[in-house]
Amino acid sequence: MQAKDIMTTDVVSISPAVGIRHAVAVMMQKRVSGLPVVDDEGRICGMLTEGDLLLRREIRVSPRMARTAEVMSETDLERYIASHGWSVRDVMSEDVIVARPDSEVADIAESLQAHRIKRLPIVEDGRLVGIVSRSDILGMILDASTTALPREDEAIRLAVRTRLRSDLGLTPQKVQVSVRNGQVTLEGQVESDLKRKAVRTLVEALGLGGYRDQLRVEMPKAEAELAIM
């Protein structure tokens, strides 16, 4: 699925020349936690988010101790401008991560996770055409169709064996699968408790009738040698 399939096209945006108080009013009225900032030609030039506004001077009861001009760093100056600036351009983040309408949703989700952001503007020829938020992507979970699995024991056994091999690299020699009246039983040996948990996750995600876990966890080599001594 691509961005154009789930993006919001009726995007609330704002100009960099707008005052901060007005921008905050728009965010609260529209119930959004971030606004794309676009210039007069519709080109995106920044993002204004709730996070950008958390250090505003209006929020602090008492200002921080001012440093002397001789020891103020560029970071100090940037923080001062962001906390005291009147317009959106003073506070917005200019390094905006964007995507195209044909970008894969899976890639957008990875970008949101990696950069710890909540939304990604969608641009075409430099102009804002939409936005994809975390909630847009989460909606895919609700809309996803469930896989129809066979209900015959042998067919279920083959399906589980196939998924164990393809998803977790577990061969029939490593893990044996048996099914009776829809209940899956797994026997064998895995490398760790985490691998055992992953196996349980795989089986439960298939939505089968039941699961009996009779897997054993391999004893680390050092522990095995101590047990023999």
Protein Blocks (a to p, Z undefined) as FASTA:
>chain_A
ZZklmpcfbdcdddfkbcfklmmmmmmmnopabdcdddfkopafbdcdfklmmmgfklpm
bacddddfklpcfklmmmmmmmmpmbfklmmcfbdcdddfklcfklmmmmmmmnopabdc
ddeehiafbdcdfklmmmmmmmpccddddfbfklmmmmmmmmmmmmnopafklpccddee
hiacdedddfbfklmmmmmmmmmmnopabdcdfbdcdddfklmmmmmZZ
